[in-house]
Amino acid sequence: MNHLSLTHLIISLLAGILLIVLLTAKFRIHAFFALFIACLVVGLSVQMPVAQILNAMKDGFGHIMSSLALVIVLGTTLGVLLEHSGSTKVMANFILAKTGEKKAAMAMSITGFVVGLPIFCDSGYIVLSGLAKSLAKRSRTSMAVIATALATGLYSVHCLIPPHPGMSAAAANLKLDFGRLILTGIIIAIPAAIIGLLWANYAGKKFATDVIAEETPVTDQTQLPSVIRSFLPVIAPILLIAVKSFLPVAATGNQSWFYELLTITGEPVIALAIGILLALGNIKGKESFTQVLQEAAEKAGGILVIIGAGGAFGAVLAATNPAAHFAGIEASGKLGILIPFLITFILKTAQGSSTVAIITASSLIQPLLPALGMDSETGRLLAVLSMGAGSMMISHANDAYFWVIAKFSGLGMNTMLKVYSVATLLMGLTTLLMVYLASFIL
């Protein structure tokens, strides 16, 4: 397939996206089947054999399931428990009492930014989605505004700062100091989060078809949990995952029992299970408990098939090997920061994963650094941040995070594309501008 032109690949990608939008938005076909059909159409349009298309779909579906399935099931369970116990209502009331209703979206954006520093954006969104729904309901704000504010807050740091795997790998590939990247990355991520919030407030109100999010009825209205008991099931998993992400790598056999304990409890699956145990204490009655678990399992199943199909779509696009089009690139020193950005942007848009896009781009950019005039400590820092900017855009139907947001917030395809996907485009361009300005200062 390497003989196919980049234009051919881009047209095939656009055709696949348009097909998904048409099938889901106009004909109301379930997203799983729309993605399944799009996989076949895109695969055939780039002349992939049917067997290869199916293998890529299976691999993509399986990869997403292996990395996200348990987190989604447990995260969904935690969310349902928090809703039924009234914990999300208590948390939303507490936040609104501190910020005021007009600043609800800003509160979610800041929460996402802080939580996203150590935690994957999809895990963070799943943990906080119940709070986002309740906050939208209590503040009478469109779910599109609140969901996008939270999602972009998480996304801004996910694409720019270690310990997230894409930036960690890029820093290692380009032999860059992690500490300097973290500090600079946080500063660069702030304008990205702000532009995401501003677009969420503008576009969420303009394009959203929903008015107010639905709130799950509380199992027992008479006894709402305290503020501490409400927040604890959410804060505990976040802190456990955060602690683990910043633990130093110990030599094999030299770990203390406490180090081992922090490592185990910091695994997202274990951390969420601990959150569930804490949330169970807020549910009254055995019948309510079994009913909530049943609802959580059924809800998670519907989410999993869509996210798995999104992974399959991304894998089919990745199998077209868009990176091959950059293998023999002729770089000009005048382009500098723009080359790493463009390569990562095209890879991200084509195959869906920000992590894969950054890792692939960094391996392509590393030998080009002298030609780009970036073969210095500062030059490598700017190159990695430029790749981070490219990896933000554009998040759409082949990105698992896109479907996590859509399914956990209840937003339709049209709203997601107009509000969230455009937000990621604006965030990427804003970050590129910040990196360009930083090149005059650093």
Residue pairs with C-beta under 8 A, 6 or more apart in sequence:
1 46
1 47
1 48
1 320
1 321
2 321
2 324
4 46
4 47
4 320
6 322
6 325
6 346
8 46
9 46
9 320
9 322
9 325
9 350
10 350
11 45
12 42
12 45
12 46
12 320
13 42
13 317
13 349
13 350
15 41
15 42
15 45
16 38
16 39
16 41
16 42
16 313
16 317
16 397
16 398
17 38
17 396
17 397
17 398
19 34
19 37
19 38
19 41
20 31
20 34
20 35
20 38
20 313
20 397
20 413
21 397
21 413
21 414
21 417
23 29
23 33
23 34
23 37
23 38
24 30
24 31
24 34
24 412
24 413
25 412
25 413
25 414
30 306
31 306
31 309
31 403
31 406
31 413
32 305
32 306
32 308
32 309
35 306
35 309
35 310
35 312
35 313
35 397
36 57
36 309
36 312
38 313
38 397
39 53
39 56
39 57
39 309
39 312
39 313
39 316
40 53
42 313
42 316
42 317
43 50
43 52
43 53
43 56
43 316
43 319
44 50
44 53
46 320
48 56
48 316
48 319
48 320
52 319
53 316
53 319
56 312
56 315
56 316
56 318
56 319
57 312
57 315
57 316
58 312
59 315
60 311
60 312
60 313
60 314
60 315
60 316
60 318
61 308
61 309
61 311
61 312
61 315
63 311
63 315
64 307
64 308
64 310
64 311
64 312
64 400
65 304
65 308
65 311
68 122
68 307
68 400
68 404
69 304
70 269
71 122
71 123
71 126
71 268
71 269
71 272
72 126
72 300
72 303
72 304
72 307
72 404
73 296
73 297
73 300
73 304
74 269
74 272
74 273
74 276
75 123
75 126
75 127
75 129
75 272
76 126
76 296
76 299
76 300
76 303
76 408
77 276
77 293
77 296
77 297
77 300
78 127
78 130
78 233
78 234
78 237
78 272
78 275
78 276
78 279
79 126
79 127
79 129
79 130
79 296
79 408
80 130
80 216
80 292
80 295
80 296
80 299
81 87
81 233
81 276
81 279
81 280
81 282
81 283
81 292
81 296
82 88
82 91
82 130
82 131
82 230
82 233
82 234
82 279
82 282
83 130
83 133
83 134
83 215
83 216
83 218
84 216
84 217
84 218
84 219
84 283
84 288
84 292
85 218
85 219
85 220
85 224
85 225
85 230
85 279
85 282
85 283
86 218
86 219
86 220
86 221
86 224
86 225
86 230
86 282
87 130
87 225
87 229
87 230
87 231
87 233
87 279
87 282
88 130
88 131
88 133
88 134
88 215
88 230
89 134
89 138
89 215
89 218
89 224
90 224
90 225
90 226
90 227
90 230
91 131
91 134
91 135
91 227
91 230
91 231
91 234
92 131
92 134
92 135
92 137
92 138
92 139
93 138
94 227
94 230
94 231
95 104
95 107
95 131
95 135
96 104
96 135
96 138
96 139
98 107
99 106
99 107
101 138
101 139
101 140
101 141
104 135
104 136
104 138
104 139
104 141
104 146
105 141
105 145
105 146
105 149
105 197
105 200
105 201
105 204
106 149
106 197
107 135
108 128
108 131
108 132
108 135
108 146
108 149
108 150
108 153
109 149
109 150
109 152
109 153
109 193
109 196
109 197
109 200
110 153
111 128
111 131
111 150
111 153
112 124
112 125
112 128
112 149
112 150
112 151
112 152
112 153
112 154
112 155
112 193
113 153
113 154
113 156
113 157
113 189
113 190
113 193
115 124
115 127
115 128
115 154
115 238
116 124
116 153
116 154
116 155
116 156
116 157
116 158
117 157
117 161
117 186
117 242
118 163
118 238
118 241
118 242
118 245
118 246
119 127
119 154
119 238
119 241
119 242
119 245
119 268
120 158
120 164
120 268
121 151
121 154
121 155
121 158
121 401
122 400
122 401
122 404
123 241
123 268
124 154
124 238
125 150
125 151
125 154
125 401
125 404
125 405
125 408
126 404
126 408
127 234
127 237
127 238
127 272
127 275
128 150
128 234
129 150
129 408
129 409
131 234
132 143
132 146
132 147
132 150
132 409
133 143
133 146
133 213
133 214
133 215
133 409
134 215
135 141
135 146
136 142
136 143
136 145
136 146
136 147
136 212
136 213
137 212
137 213
137 214
137 215
139 146
140 212
141 212
142 204
142 205
142 208
142 210
142 211
142 212
143 208
143 210
143 212
143 213
143 409
143 410
143 411
144 200
144 203
144 204
144 205
144 207
144 208
144 210
144 409
144 411
144 415
144 419
145 200
145 201
145 204
145 205
145 208
146 200
146 204
146 213
146 409
147 405
147 409
147 411
147 420
148 196
148 199
148 200
148 203
148 204
148 405
148 419
148 420
148 423
149 196
149 197
149 200
149 201
149 204
151 196
151 401
151 405
151 420
151 423
152 192
152 193
152 196
152 197
152 199
152 200
152 420
152 423
152 424
152 427
153 193
153 196
153 197
155 196
155 392
155 395
155 401
155 424
155 427
156 189
156 190
156 192
156 193
156 196
156 392
156 427
157 164
157 185
157 186
157 189
157 193
158 164
158 354
159 166
159 167
159 354
159 358
159 388
159 389
159 391
159 392
159 431
160 167
160 185
160 186
160 188
160 189
160 192
160 385
160 388
160 389
160 431
161 167
161 181
161 182
161 185
161 186
161 189
162 168
162 171
162 178
162 181
162 182
162 185
163 245
163 246
164 355
165 355
165 359
166 354
166 355
166 356
166 357
166 358
166 359
166 388
166 391
167 181
167 185
167 358
167 384
167 388
168 178
169 355
169 358
169 359
169 362
170 176
170 358
170 359
170 361
170 362
170 384
170 387
170 388
171 177
171 178
171 181
171 384
173 359
173 362
173 363
173 366
174 362
174 365
174 366
174 369
174 380
174 383
174 384
175 380
176 377
176 380
176 381
176 384
177 377
180 377
180 381
181 381
181 384
181 385
184 381
184 385
184 438
184 442
185 385
185 388
188 385
188 388
188 431
188 434
188 435
188 438
189 431
191 430
191 431
191 434
192 392
192 427
192 428
192 430
192 431
192 434
193 427
195 423
195 426
195 427
195 430
196 423
196 424
196 426
196 427
199 419
199 422
199 423
199 426
200 419
200 423
203 418
203 419
203 422
203 423
204 419
207 414
207 415
207 418
207 419
208 411
208 415
208 419
209 412
209 414
209 415
210 410
210 411
210 415
213 409
213 410
214 410
218 224
219 283
219 284
219 285
219 288
219 292
220 284
220 285
220 288
223 284
224 230
225 282
229 278
229 281
229 282
230 282
232 278
233 275
233 276
233 278
233 279
233 282
234 275
236 271
236 274
236 275
236 278
237 268
237 271
237 272
237 274
237 275
238 271
240 262
240 265
240 266
240 270
240 271
240 274
241 266
241 267
241 268
241 271
242 266
243 262
243 266
244 262
244 263
244 265
244 266
244 267
245 266
247 259
247 262
247 263
247 266
250 259
255 263
264 270
265 271
265 274
280 289
283 289
283 292
302 407
303 403
303 404
303 407
303 408
306 403
306 406
306 407
307 400
307 403
307 404
307 407
310 352
310 397
310 398
310 399
310 400
310 402
310 403
311 400
313 352
313 397
313 398
314 351
314 352
314 353
314 398
314 399
314 400
315 351
317 350
317 351
317 352
317 398
318 350
318 351
318 352
318 353
318 356
320 350
322 346
322 347
322 350
322 351
323 347
323 360
323 364
326 343
326 364
327 364
329 339
329 343
329 364
329 368
331 339
331 368
331 371
331 372
332 371
333 371
333 372
333 373
335 372
336 372
336 373
336 374
336 382
336 439
337 374
337 382
337 383
337 386
337 432
337 435
337 436
337 439
338 386
338 432
339 365
339 368
339 372
340 361
340 365
340 372
340 383
340 384
340 386
340 387
340 390
341 386
341 387
341 389
341 390
341 432
341 435
342 390
343 361
343 364
343 365
343 387
343 390
344 357
344 358
344 361
344 386
344 387
344 388
344 389
344 390
344 391
345 357
345 389
345 390
345 391
345 393
345 394
345 428
346 390
347 356
347 357
347 360
347 361
347 390
348 354
348 357
348 390
348 391
348 392
348 393
348 394
348 395
349 393
349 394
349 396
351 357
351 398
352 395
352 396
352 398
352 399
352 400
352 402
353 399
353 400
354 391
354 392
354 395
354 399
355 391
357 387
357 390
357 391
358 387
358 388
358 391
361 387
361 390
361 391
362 384
362 387
365 372
365 383
365 387
369 375
369 379
369 380
369 383
372 379
372 383
373 379
374 380
374 382
374 383
378 442
381 442
382 435
382 438
382 439
382 442
385 431
385 435
385 438
386 432
386 435
388 431
389 428
389 429
389 431
389 432
389 434
389 435
390 428
390 432
391 428
392 424
392 427
392 428
392 431
393 424
393 425
393 427
393 428
393 429
394 421
394 424
394 425
394 428
395 401
395 402
395 420
395 421
395 424
396 402
396 417
396 421
397 403
397 413
402 416
402 420
402 421
405 411
405 416
405 420
406 412
406 413
406 416
411 419
411 420
